[in-house]
Amino acid sequence: MSLPALLDGIRLSREFFVSLGPLGVFAVAFLEFFLLPVPPDLVLIPLTVISPALGPIYAALATAGSVSAGLVGYTVGRTGGRRVLESRFSSERVAGAEAYVREHGFAVLFVGAFAPIPEGYELLSIAAGVFGLRPRTYLLASIVGRGGRYVLEAGLAIVAGGAARSLTEIELYAIIGVVSVIIVGAYLLRDRWLPEELDAL
């Protein structure tokens, strides 16, 4: 399939999910985990621009859909083991995910859920199940990460109005990327800011 055809397909799919309203936000957020080429961000923002008062609800539905799909991936990883990861991702990405999940746990899941990394949340969700991250830790990181991202986008749509609807996927992800870098930087520098008692939590 050519790139223009793919982009047209994404545009038509986005318009279809937007036409479904709240159900469309949940559905696209859930299906994106399984490689649907329509980011829920591009459905959440237009709907919030149309109905700003419903922005928090749309953000909550996107979070619920995405985290629900993530839990499916986590469960598949927990039951299927490493071979599930290696059947879908390269050995280099699997090794990297293992190191990050084992060393950073909550923090790496949060960043993977928040940041616009291609297949990042999918990879880390399955890896979290494979490498034994506690379900409570996984769920909390997913909700905070995914929820933070979608709340940010809903807030952007409410503040910017129609201008937010004209944002391209690259522009939107650039904004999220900058916020992600700030968050990661704050995490890496936490030892300078937090007392040892708090940092150990």
Buried (B, 14 or more C-beta within 10 A) or exposed (E): EEEEEEEEEBEEBBBBBBEBBBEBBBBBBBBBBEEBEBBBBBBBBBBBBBEBEBBBBBBBBBBBBBBBBBBBBBBBBBEBEBEBBBEBBEEEBBEBBBEBBEEEBBBBBBBBBBBBBEEBBBBBBBBBBBBEBEEEEBBBBBBBBBBBBBBBBBBBBBEBEEEBBEBEEEEBBEBBBEBBEEBBEEBEEEEEEEEEEEEEE
